[in-house]
Amino acid sequence: MSLSGSATRMTIFIGETDQWHHHPIYTEIVHRAHHAGLAGASVMRGIEGFGKSSRVHTTRILSLSEDLPVAIVIVDTDEKIRAFLPQIDELVSEGLVILDPVEVHRYVGRAAAEPA
């Protein structure tokens, strides 16, 4: 699989402690994105941020937070990203989802393993 040219980036902002059936939501999103055949997904843990509650969450030692911000970034064709949105709607009850048009300059997926 390879992806180049116009694409869409989906960024999902949630809290680190957000759960889906006793597992982190970010784990469920990555597994579902993989199962859906999307080009790739990455989870990034924030060091500081705030959202709807306006409460600042930070990694600083004097105000150590248990619910740091997490961003999940997925890039693929616009059609595949938009087809994946209903799954995000199912999983994320509080959070922010952003869709951005992007230009992919180089992405080369791993070639299928050849039989020995």
C-alpha positions in Angstrom: 0.0 0.0 0.0 1.2 3.5 -0.7 -0.3 6.9 -0.2 0.8 10.1 -1.9 -0.8 13.4 -3.0 -4.0 14.8 -1.4 -5.1 13.1 1.8 -7.0 13.9 5.0 -5.6 14.0 8.5 -7.9 13.2 11.4 -6.7 14.3 14.8 -8.7 13.1 17.8 -8.1 14.8 21.2 -9.2 12.9 24.3 -8.1 12.3 27.8 -5.5 9.7 28.7 -7.9 8.0 31.1 -10.9 7.8 28.7 -12.1 4.2 28.6 -13.9 1.8 26.2 -14.9 -1.4 27.9 -12.2 -1.1 30.5 -9.4 -0.3 27.9 -8.0 3.0 26.8 -10.0 4.6 24.0 -6.8 5.4 22.1 -6.0 1.7 21.9 -9.4 0.8 20.5 -9.2 3.6 17.9 -5.7 2.4 16.7 -6.9 -1.2 16.5 -10.1 -0.2 14.6 -8.1 2.0 12.2 -5.7 -0.9 11.5 -8.7 -3.3 11.0 -10.3 -0.7 8.6 -7.1 -0.8 6.5 -6.2 2.9 7.1 -2.7 4.0 6.1 -1.5 4.6 9.7 -2.3 5.9 13.2 -0.2 7.4 15.9 -0.9 8.2 19.5 0.8 11.1 21.2 0.7 11.9 24.9 0.6 15.6 25.7 2.7 17.1 28.5 0.1 19.9 29.2 -3.3 21.0 28.1 -6.9 21.8 28.8 -10.2 21.2 27.2 -13.9 21.5 27.9 -13.5 21.6 31.7 -10.9 24.4 31.4 -8.8 22.5 34.0 -5.2 22.4 33.1 -3.6 19.0 33.1 0.2 18.8 33.2 3.2 16.5 33.9 4.9 19.0 36.1 5.7 17.3 39.4 3.9 19.7 41.7 0.6 19.3 39.8 0.9 15.8 38.4 -2.2 14.9 36.4 -3.7 11.5 36.0 -5.6 12.6 32.9 -3.1 14.1 30.4 -4.2 15.0 26.9 -3.8 12.4 24.2 -3.9 13.1 20.4 -4.5 10.3 17.9 -3.5 11.2 14.4 -4.7 9.1 11.4 -3.9 10.0 7.7 -5.5 8.4 4.7 -7.7 9.3 1.7 -10.6 11.6 2.4 -13.0 8.9 1.6 -11.5 6.4 4.0 -11.2 8.9 6.8 -14.8 10.0 6.4 -16.0 6.4 6.3 -14.2 5.8 9.6 -15.9 8.8 11.4 -18.9 6.7 12.6 -16.6 4.5 14.6 -15.1 7.6 16.3 -18.6 8.9 17.0 -19.3 5.6 18.7 -16.1 5.6 20.9 -15.6 9.3 21.8 -18.3 10.9 24.0 -16.1 13.8 25.1 -13.3 15.0 22.9 -12.5 17.0 19.8 -12.1 15.6 16.3 -10.4 17.7 13.6 -10.2 16.9 9.9 -7.5 18.7 7.9 -6.7 18.4 4.2 -3.0 17.5 3.9 -0.5 16.7 1.1 1.4 13.5 1.5 4.8 13.7 -0.1 6.1 10.2 0.7 4.6 7.2 2.2 5.6 3.7 1.3 3.9 0.9 3.1 5.7 -2.4 3.8 5.6 -4.8 0.9 3.6 -8.0 1.5 5.8 -10.7 2.8 6.8 -13.1 0.1 6.5 -16.8 0.8 9.8 -18.6 1.5 
